[in-house]
Amino acid sequence: MINSVSNAIVRGDAYSGGCFGPRGARAWFFVGFVVGFGAVIASCWILIADYIYYTPSEEEIKNKIEKPVYPGAGLFLQNAFIFVGSLVFKFGRVEDHWN
């Protein structure tokens, strides 16, 4: 979502048409950041609540069954890398040749 809006549109330099104009583009950009941060925070919550501070049941204690942590870590790392990658692609590129 954040990479579908160019930096010039967010600044208000290149886009003046449409129903919402630059204000709508900025709102879309903000919603994209909220979704990205929300995904990272939710995956961190799942990692901590379900995999790190997991309380096993009596049957799991009796049979000595341990729940692995790597699915939660994988979920968190996947979301973190996607978010960091989208930030690198958004702010690490030059858009001068598009104009």
A tleap script that builds the chain and sets N, CA, C and O, in Angstrom:
source leaprc.protein.ff14SB
mol = sequence {
  NMET ILE ASN SER VAL SER ASN ALA ILE VAL
  ARG GLY ASP ALA TYR SER GLY GLY CYS PHE
  GLY PRO ARG GLY ALA ARG ALA TRP PHE PHE
  VAL GLY PHE VAL VAL GLY PHE GLY ALA VAL
  ILE ALA SER CYS TRP ILE LEU ILE ALA ASP
  TYR ILE TYR TYR THR PRO SER GLU GLU GLU
  ILE LYS ASN LYS ILE GLU LYS PRO VAL TYR
  PRO GLY ALA GLY LEU PHE LEU GLN ASN ALA
  PHE ILE PHE VAL GLY SER LEU VAL PHE LYS
  PHE GLY ARG VAL GLU ASP HIE TRP CASN
}
set mol.1.N position { 0.819 -1.201 0.000 }
set mol.1.CA position { 0.000 0.000 0.000 }
set mol.1.C position { 0.859 1.259 0.000 }
set mol.1.O position { 0.530 2.234 -0.676 }
set mol.2.N position { 1.938 1.246 0.740 }
set mol.2.CA position { 2.731 2.477 0.812 }
set mol.2.C position { 3.550 2.693 -0.452 }
set mol.2.O position { 3.933 3.824 -0.748 }
set mol.3.N position { 3.824 1.638 -1.201 }
set mol.3.CA position { 4.602 1.800 -2.422 }
set mol.3.C position { 3.738 2.116 -3.632 }
set mol.3.O position { 4.276 2.382 -4.707 }
set mol.4.N position { 2.432 2.095 -3.498 }
set mol.4.CA position { 1.570 2.447 -4.621 }
set mol.4.C position { 1.418 3.957 -4.766 }
set mol.4.O position { 0.868 4.426 -5.762 }
set mol.5.N position { 1.894 4.717 -3.797 }
set mol.5.CA position { 1.826 6.174 -3.833 }
set mol.5.C position { 3.255 6.700 -3.946 }
set mol.5.O position { 4.102 6.378 -3.113 }
set mol.6.N position { 3.524 7.503 -4.968 }
set mol.6.CA position { 4.882 8.021 -5.130 }
set mol.6.C position { 5.151 9.152 -4.133 }
set mol.6.O position { 4.228 9.714 -3.543 }
set mol.7.N position { 6.417 9.465 -3.965 }
set mol.7.CA position { 6.800 10.520 -3.029 }
set mol.7.C position { 6.310 11.885 -3.487 }
set mol.7.O position { 5.977 12.732 -2.658 }
set mol.8.N position { 6.262 12.110 -4.795 }
set mol.8.CA position { 5.780 13.385 -5.313 }
set mol.8.C position { 4.295 13.585 -5.016 }
set mol.8.O position { 3.853 14.706 -4.766 }
set mol.9.N position { 3.537 12.507 -5.044 }
set mol.9.CA position { 2.112 12.604 -4.727 }
set mol.9.C position { 1.921 12.941 -3.257 }
set mol.9.O position { 1.061 13.750 -2.909 }
set mol.10.N position { 2.712 12.330 -2.404 }
set mol.10.CA position { 2.603 12.608 -0.963 }
set mol.10.C position { 2.970 14.058 -0.665 }
set mol.10.O position { 2.342 14.701 0.176 }
set mol.11.N position { 3.991 14.573 -1.356 }
set mol.11.CA position { 4.363 15.980 -1.179 }
set mol.11.C position { 3.326 16.926 -1.772 }
set mol.11.O position { 3.260 18.091 -1.379 }
set mol.12.N position { 2.517 16.445 -2.711 }
set mol.12.CA position { 1.510 17.292 -3.345 }
set mol.12.C position { 1.990 17.966 -4.608 }
set mol.12.O position { 1.339 18.890 -5.097 }
set mol.13.N position { 3.128 17.521 -5.158 }
set mol.13.CA position { 3.712 18.154 -6.341 }
set mol.13.C position { 3.125 17.632 -7.645 }
set mol.13.O position { 2.984 18.395 -8.600 }
set mol.14.N position { 2.780 16.349 -7.704 }
set mol.14.CA position { 2.500 15.735 -8.993 }
set mol.14.C position { 1.049 15.358 -9.214 }
set mol.14.O position { 0.705 14.933 -10.317 }
set mol.15.N position { 0.197 15.487 -8.242 }
set mol.15.CA position { -1.159 14.956 -8.389 }
set mol.15.C position { -2.168 15.983 -7.915 }
set mol.15.O position { -2.111 16.445 -6.776 }
set mol.16.N position { -3.079 16.331 -8.785 }
set mol.16.CA position { -4.107 17.289 -8.380 }
set mol.16.C position { -5.493 16.853 -8.800 }
set mol.16.O position { -6.462 17.542 -8.481 }
set mol.17.N position { -5.633 15.747 -9.498 }
set mol.17.CA position { -6.936 15.305 -9.973 }
set mol.17.C position { -7.562 14.268 -9.067 }
set mol.17.O position { -7.085 14.009 -7.962 }
set mol.18.N position { -8.629 13.687 -9.551 }
set mol.18.CA position { -9.314 12.653 -8.797 }
set mol.18.C position { -10.274 13.235 -7.781 }
set mol.18.O position { -10.435 14.451 -7.677 }
set mol.19.N position { -10.897 12.362 -7.045 }
set mol.19.CA position { -11.892 12.790 -6.059 }
set mol.19.C position { -11.257 13.419 -4.826 }
set mol.19.O position { -11.794 14.374 -4.266 }
set mol.20.N position { -10.119 12.887 -4.405 }
set mol.20.CA position { -9.542 13.316 -3.137 }
set mol.20.C position { -8.259 14.122 -3.279 }
set mol.20.O position { -7.892 14.850 -2.357 }
set mol.21.N position { -7.570 14.011 -4.405 }
set mol.21.CA position { -6.335 14.761 -4.621 }
set mol.21.C position { -5.214 14.287 -3.721 }
set mol.21.O position { -5.180 13.118 -3.335 }
set mol.22.N position { -4.291 15.182 -3.379 }
set mol.22.CA position { -3.156 14.777 -2.536 }
set mol.22.C position { -3.580 14.362 -1.134 }
set mol.22.O position { -2.896 13.565 -0.492 }
set mol.23.N position { -4.681 14.884 -0.662 }
set mol.23.CA position { -5.148 14.513 0.678 }
set mol.23.C position { -5.553 13.037 0.725 }
set mol.23.O position { -5.271 12.347 1.704 }
set mol.24.N position { -6.201 12.563 -0.313 }
set mol.24.CA position { -6.565 11.141 -0.387 }
set mol.24.C position { -5.348 10.249 -0.508 }
set mol.24.O position { -5.307 9.165 0.074 }
set mol.25.N position { -4.338 10.706 -1.274 }
set mol.25.CA position { -3.101 9.934 -1.399 }
set mol.25.C position { -2.378 9.847 -0.059 }
set mol.25.O position { -1.832 8.801 0.289 }
set mol.26.N position { -2.377 10.935 0.681 }
set mol.26.CA position { -1.749 10.921 2.008 }
set mol.26.C position { -2.514 10.017 2.971 }
set mol.26.O position { -1.910 9.327 3.792 }
set mol.27.N position { -3.834 10.020 2.871 }
set mol.27.CA position { -4.640 9.139 3.718 }
set mol.27.C position { -4.348 7.678 3.389 }
set mol.27.O position { -4.212 6.856 4.296 }
set mol.28.N position { -4.249 7.341 2.085 }
set mol.28.CA position { -3.912 5.980 1.670 }
set mol.28.C position { -2.532 5.586 2.184 }
set mol.28.O position { -2.338 4.460 2.642 }
set mol.29.N position { -1.573 6.509 2.109 }
set mol.29.CA position { -0.222 6.286 2.608 }
set mol.29.C position { -0.231 6.029 4.113 }
set mol.29.O position { 0.453 5.125 4.594 }
set mol.30.N position { -1.000 6.817 4.854 }
set mol.30.CA position { -1.102 6.657 6.307 }
set mol.30.C position { -1.742 5.318 6.658 }
set mol.30.O position { -1.268 4.630 7.561 }
set mol.31.N position { -2.800 4.941 5.967 }
set mol.31.CA position { -3.457 3.660 6.223 }
set mol.31.C position { -2.488 2.504 5.936 }
set mol.31.O position { -2.491 1.498 6.646 }
set mol.32.N position { -1.669 2.650 4.903 }
set mol.32.CA position { -0.663 1.623 4.616 }
set mol.32.C position { 0.330 1.451 5.746 }
set mol.32.O position { 0.693 0.325 6.089 }
set mol.33.N position { 0.777 2.565 6.336 }
set mol.33.CA position { 1.678 2.469 7.486 }
set mol.33.C position { 0.984 1.866 8.699 }
set mol.33.O position { 1.595 1.090 9.435 }
set mol.34.N position { -0.265 2.203 8.918 }
set mol.34.CA position { -1.010 1.638 10.047 }
set mol.34.C position { -1.152 0.133 9.888 }
set mol.34.O position { -0.981 -0.609 10.855 }
set mol.35.N position { -1.466 -0.328 8.675 }
set mol.35.CA position { -1.592 -1.766 8.430 }
set mol.35.C position { -0.241 -2.459 8.624 }
set mol.35.O position { -0.184 -3.538 9.213 }
set mol.36.N position { 0.836 -1.858 8.142 }
set mol.36.CA position { 2.165 -2.454 8.308 }
set mol.36.C position { 2.584 -2.556 9.764 }
set mol.36.O position { 3.038 -3.608 10.213 }
set mol.37.N position { 2.432 -1.461 10.500 }
set mol.37.CA position { 2.757 -1.495 11.928 }
set mol.37.C position { 1.844 -2.467 12.673 }
set mol.37.O position { 2.295 -3.182 13.568 }
set mol.38.N position { 0.580 -2.493 12.312 }
set mol.38.CA position { -0.360 -3.411 12.968 }
set mol.38.C position { 0.016 -4.861 12.756 }
set mol.38.O position { -0.109 -5.675 13.671 }
set mol.39.N position { 0.476 -5.198 11.553 }
set mol.39.CA position { 0.893 -6.573 11.279 }
set mol.39.C position { 2.119 -6.957 12.094 }
set mol.39.O position { 2.196 -8.069 12.619 }
set mol.40.N position { 3.073 -6.046 12.202 }
set mol.40.CA position { 4.285 -6.341 12.982 }
set mol.40.C position { 3.941 -6.474 14.468 }
set mol.40.O position { 4.436 -7.378 15.141 }
set mol.41.N position { 3.108 -5.588 14.972 }
set mol.41.CA position { 2.725 -5.650 16.387 }
set mol.41.C position { 1.918 -6.906 16.678 }
set mol.41.O position { 2.135 -7.549 17.705 }
set mol.42.N position { 0.990 -7.270 15.793 }
set mol.42.CA position { 0.187 -8.480 16.004 }
set mol.42.C position { 1.052 -9.733 15.960 }
set mol.42.O position { 0.849 -10.648 16.758 }
set mol.43.N position { 2.010 -9.790 15.046 }
set mol.43.CA position { 2.878 -10.972 14.991 }
set mol.43.C position { 3.782 -11.050 16.221 }
set mol.43.O position { 4.092 -12.143 16.695 }
set mol.44.N position { 4.200 -9.906 16.734 }
set mol.44.CA position { 4.983 -9.893 17.973 }
set mol.44.C position { 4.134 -10.377 19.143 }
set mol.44.O position { 4.612 -11.124 19.997 }
set mol.45.N position { 2.899 -9.956 19.178 }
set mol.45.CA position { 1.984 -10.386 20.226 }
set mol.45.C position { 1.772 -11.901 20.168 }
set mol.45.O position { 1.802 -12.572 21.200 }
set mol.46.N position { 1.559 -12.435 18.973 }
set mol.46.CA position { 1.359 -13.879 18.821 }
set mol.46.C position { 2.613 -14.635 19.245 }
set mol.46.O position { 2.519 -15.669 19.906 }
set mol.47.N position { 3.778 -14.131 18.871 }
set mol.47.CA position { 5.031 -14.775 19.263 }
set mol.47.C position { 5.164 -14.843 20.768 }
set mol.47.O position { 5.501 -15.893 21.315 }
set mol.48.N position { 4.905 -13.739 21.443 }
set mol.48.CA position { 5.085 -13.699 22.897 }
set mol.48.C position { 3.995 -14.478 23.618 }
set mol.48.O position { 4.290 -15.276 24.507 }
set mol.49.N position { 2.740 -14.254 23.244 }
set mol.49.CA position { 1.626 -14.865 23.989 }
set mol.49.C position { 1.487 -16.362 23.730 }
set mol.49.O position { 1.214 -17.122 24.658 }
set mol.50.N position { 1.671 -16.795 22.488 }
set mol.50.CA position { 1.394 -18.190 22.161 }
set mol.50.C position { 2.622 -19.087 22.122 }
set mol.50.O position { 2.493 -20.309 22.189 }
set mol.51.N position { 3.802 -18.506 22.017 }
set mol.51.CA position { 4.984 -19.354 21.864 }
set mol.51.C position { 6.022 -19.162 22.966 }
set mol.51.O position { 6.700 -20.125 23.326 }
set mol.52.N position { 6.172 -17.970 23.510 }
set mol.52.CA position { 7.186 -17.765 24.543 }
set mol.52.C position { 6.599 -17.996 25.933 }
set mol.52.O position { 7.156 -18.757 26.725 }
set mol.53.N position { 5.471 -17.338 26.233 }
set mol.53.CA position { 4.840 -17.501 27.547 }
set mol.53.C position { 3.692 -18.489 27.484 }
set mol.53.O position { 2.623 -18.246 28.045 }
set mol.54.N position { 3.907 -19.587 26.815 }
set mol.54.CA position { 2.892 -20.625 26.640 }
set mol.54.C position { 2.820 -21.493 27.890 }
set mol.54.O position { 3.846 -21.952 28.392 }
set mol.55.N position { 1.602 -21.719 28.392 }
set mol.55.CA position { 1.394 -22.585 29.546 }
set mol.55.C position { 0.861 -23.929 29.057 }
set mol.55.O position { -0.261 -23.999 28.556 }
set mol.56.N position { 1.637 -24.982 29.194 }
set mol.56.CA position { 1.178 -26.292 28.690 }
set mol.56.C position { 0.072 -26.876 29.554 }
set mol.56.O position { -0.047 -26.571 30.741 }
set mol.57.N position { -0.730 -27.724 28.925 }
set mol.57.CA position { -1.803 -28.397 29.658 }
set mol.57.C position { -1.218 -29.553 30.468 }
set mol.57.O position { -0.038 -29.878 30.343 }
set mol.58.N position { -2.063 -30.169 31.304 }
set mol.58.CA position { -1.604 -31.276 32.147 }
set mol.58.C position { -1.178 -32.470 31.304 }
set mol.58.O position { -0.221 -33.167 31.641 }
set mol.59.N position { -1.895 -32.705 30.200 }
set mol.59.CA position { -1.547 -33.827 29.321 }
set mol.59.C position { -0.189 -33.606 28.662 }
set mol.59.O position { 0.597 -34.543 28.517 }
set mol.60.N position { 0.086 -32.363 28.264 }
set mol.60.CA position { 1.370 -32.065 27.655 }
set mol.60.C position { 2.506 -32.193 28.664 }
set mol.60.O position { 3.603 -32.630 28.316 }
set mol.61.N position { 2.245 -31.814 29.906 }
set mol.61.CA position { 3.261 -31.968 30.958 }
set mol.61.C position { 3.504 -33.442 31.242 }
set mol.61.O position { 4.644 -33.877 31.407 }
set mol.62.N position { 2.417 -34.202 31.297 }
set mol.62.CA position { 2.528 -35.627 31.604 }
set mol.62.C position { 3.271 -36.383 30.497 }
set mol.62.O position { 4.084 -37.259 30.788 }
set mol.63.N position { 2.998 -36.052 29.233 }
set mol.63.CA position { 3.642 -36.740 28.105 }
set mol.63.C position { 4.938 -36.066 27.659 }
set mol.63.O position { 5.566 -36.497 26.691 }
set mol.64.N position { 5.339 -34.998 28.372 }
set mol.64.CA position { 6.562 -34.254 28.080 }
set mol.64.C position { 6.594 -33.754 26.636 }
set mol.64.O position { 7.592 -33.906 25.931 }
set mol.65.N position { 5.481 -33.156 26.217 }
set mol.65.CA position { 5.376 -32.574 24.873 }
set mol.65.C position { 5.697 -31.091 24.974 }
set mol.65.O position { 5.079 -30.360 25.748 }
set mol.66.N position { 6.666 -30.659 24.189 }
set mol.66.CA position { 7.050 -29.251 24.179 }
set mol.66.C position { 6.580 -28.597 22.883 }
set mol.66.O position { 6.668 -29.185 21.805 }
set mol.67.N position { 6.085 -27.385 23.011 }
set mol.67.CA position { 5.648 -26.634 21.837 }
set mol.67.C position { 6.845 -25.855 21.291 }
set mol.67.O position { 7.468 -25.097 22.035 }
set mol.68.N position { 7.183 -26.026 19.997 }
set mol.68.CA position { 8.342 -25.311 19.453 }
set mol.68.C position { 8.058 -23.811 19.295 }
set mol.68.O position { 6.913 -23.397 19.117 }
set mol.69.N position { 9.117 -23.019 19.365 }
set mol.69.CA position { 9.005 -21.561 19.278 }
set mol.69.C position { 9.176 -21.071 17.841 }
set mol.69.O position { 8.759 -19.957 17.527 }
set mol.70.N position { 9.777 -21.873 16.964 }
set mol.70.CA position { 10.130 -21.378 15.632 }
set mol.70.C position { 8.944 -20.965 14.760 }
set mol.70.O position { 9.140 -20.090 13.916 }
set mol.71.N position { 7.718 -21.521 14.887 }
set mol.71.CA position { 6.628 -20.970 14.064 }
set mol.71.C position { 6.294 -19.516 14.421 }
set mol.71.O position { 6.018 -18.708 13.534 }
set mol.72.N position { 6.317 -19.193 15.683 }
set mol.72.CA position { 6.054 -17.814 16.104 }
set mol.72.C position { 7.171 -16.878 15.690 }
set mol.72.O position { 6.920 -15.747 15.272 }
set mol.73.N position { 8.408 -17.351 15.806 }
set mol.73.CA position { 9.536 -16.527 15.378 }
set mol.73.C position { 9.512 -16.324 13.872 }
set mol.73.O position { 9.832 -15.239 13.387 }
set mol.74.N position { 9.136 -17.354 13.133 }
set mol.74.CA position { 9.028 -17.230 11.686 }
set mol.74.C position { 7.951 -16.249 11.268 }
set mol.74.O position { 8.138 -15.470 10.333 }
set mol.75.N position { 6.819 -16.289 11.965 }
set mol.75.CA position { 5.730 -15.349 11.671 }
set mol.75.C position { 6.163 -13.912 11.930 }
set mol.75.O position { 5.899 -13.019 11.125 }
set mol.76.N position { 6.829 -13.699 13.058 }
set mol.76.CA position { 7.296 -12.354 13.369 }
set mol.76.C position { 8.348 -11.875 12.379 }
set mol.76.O position { 8.275 -10.744 11.898 }
set mol.77.N position { 9.320 -12.716 12.070 }
set mol.77.CA position { 10.372 -12.316 11.141 }
set mol.77.C position { 9.836 -12.062 9.743 }
set mol.77.O position { 10.299 -11.149 9.060 }
set mol.78.N position { 8.870 -12.853 9.311 }
set mol.78.CA position { 8.272 -12.639 8.005 }
set mol.78.C position { 7.624 -11.263 7.922 }
set mol.78.O position { 7.854 -10.529 6.961 }
set mol.79.N position { 6.823 -10.908 8.912 }
set mol.79.CA position { 6.165 -9.598 8.910 }
set mol.79.C position { 7.159 -8.459 9.064 }
set mol.79.O position { 7.008 -7.415 8.430 }
set mol.80.N position { 8.163 -8.649 9.891 }
set mol.80.CA position { 9.173 -7.600 10.068 }
set mol.80.C position { 9.964 -7.377 8.783 }
set mol.80.O position { 10.212 -6.231 8.409 }
set mol.81.N position { 10.361 -8.446 8.103 }
set mol.81.CA position { 11.122 -8.303 6.855 }
set mol.81.C position { 10.280 -7.688 5.743 }
set mol.81.O position { 10.792 -6.892 4.957 }
set mol.82.N position { 9.009 -8.039 5.663 }
set mol.82.CA position { 8.128 -7.426 4.663 }
set mol.82.C position { 7.995 -5.938 4.923 }
set mol.82.O position { 8.048 -5.141 3.986 }
set mol.83.N position { 7.824 -5.551 6.175 }
set mol.83.CA position { 7.670 -4.135 6.496 }
set mol.83.C position { 8.964 -3.359 6.243 }
set mol.83.O position { 8.933 -2.269 5.671 }
set mol.84.N position { 10.093 -3.916 6.665 }
set mol.84.CA position { 11.375 -3.249 6.437 }
set mol.84.C position { 11.679 -3.179 4.939 }
set mol.84.O position { 12.203 -2.171 4.463 }
set mol.85.N position { 11.362 -4.222 4.204 }
set mol.85.CA position { 11.575 -4.215 2.771 }
set mol.85.C position { 10.730 -3.169 2.064 }
set mol.85.O position { 11.196 -2.523 1.125 }
set mol.86.N position { 9.499 -2.998 2.503 }
set mol.86.CA position { 8.658 -1.967 1.889 }
set mol.86.C position { 9.162 -0.573 2.230 }
set mol.86.O position { 9.055 0.338 1.409 }
set mol.87.N position { 9.711 -0.389 3.430 }
set mol.87.CA position { 10.292 0.912 3.778 }
set mol.87.C position { 11.549 1.204 2.967 }
set mol.87.O position { 11.756 2.333 2.522 }
set mol.88.N position { 12.385 0.190 2.774 }
set mol.88.CA position { 13.594 0.376 1.975 }
set mol.88.C position { 13.218 0.711 0.533 }
set mol.88.O position { 13.830 1.586 -0.078 }
set mol.89.N position { 12.228 0.029 -0.005 }
set mol.89.CA position { 11.818 0.295 -1.373 }
set mol.89.C position { 11.164 1.665 -1.506 }
set mol.89.O position { 11.311 2.319 -2.538 }
set mol.90.N position { 10.450 2.106 -0.488 }
set mol.90.CA position { 9.778 3.402 -0.557 }
set mol.90.C position { 10.752 4.558 -0.443 }
set mol.90.O position { 10.704 5.484 -1.252 }
set mol.91.N position { 11.632 4.524 0.540 }
set mol.91.CA position { 12.497 5.662 0.813 }
set mol.91.C position { 13.908 5.502 0.257 }
set mol.91.O position { 14.696 6.445 0.330 }
set mol.92.N position { 14.246 4.358 -0.287 }
set mol.92.CA position { 15.574 4.141 -0.807 }
set mol.92.C position { 15.676 4.288 -2.314 }
set mol.92.O position { 16.737 4.024 -2.880 }
set mol.93.N position { 14.620 4.696 -2.972 }
set mol.93.CA position { 14.660 4.827 -4.425 }
set mol.93.C position { 14.616 6.290 -4.842 }
set mol.93.O position { 14.236 7.167 -4.065 }
set mol.94.N position { 15.011 6.529 -6.078 }
set mol.94.CA position { 14.978 7.866 -6.649 }
set mol.94.C position { 13.900 7.873 -7.717 }
set mol.94.O position { 13.901 7.016 -8.601 }
set mol.95.N position { 12.989 8.819 -7.651 }
set mol.95.CA position { 11.857 8.859 -8.580 }
set mol.95.C position { 11.980 9.968 -9.618 }
set mol.95.O position { 10.995 10.296 -10.280 }
set mol.96.N position { 13.166 10.553 -9.777 }
set mol.96.CA position { 13.327 11.666 -10.709 }
set mol.96.C position { 13.108 11.258 -12.159 }
set mol.96.O position { 12.600 12.054 -12.950 }
set mol.97.N position { 13.475 10.051 -12.520 }
set mol.97.CA position { 13.330 9.638 -13.907 }
set mol.97.C position { 11.879 9.315 -14.269 }
set mol.97.O position { 11.590 9.103 -15.447 }
set mol.98.N position { 10.956 9.269 -13.305 }
set mol.98.CA position { 9.547 9.006 -13.588 }
set mol.98.C position { 8.859 10.254 -14.143 }
set mol.98.O position { 7.863 10.136 -14.857 }
set mol.99.N position { 9.361 11.428 -13.834 }
set mol.99.CA position { 8.685 12.664 -14.230 }
set mol.99.C position { 9.053 13.103 -15.621 }
set mol.99.O position { 8.563 14.127 -16.096 }
savepdb mol mol.pdb
quit
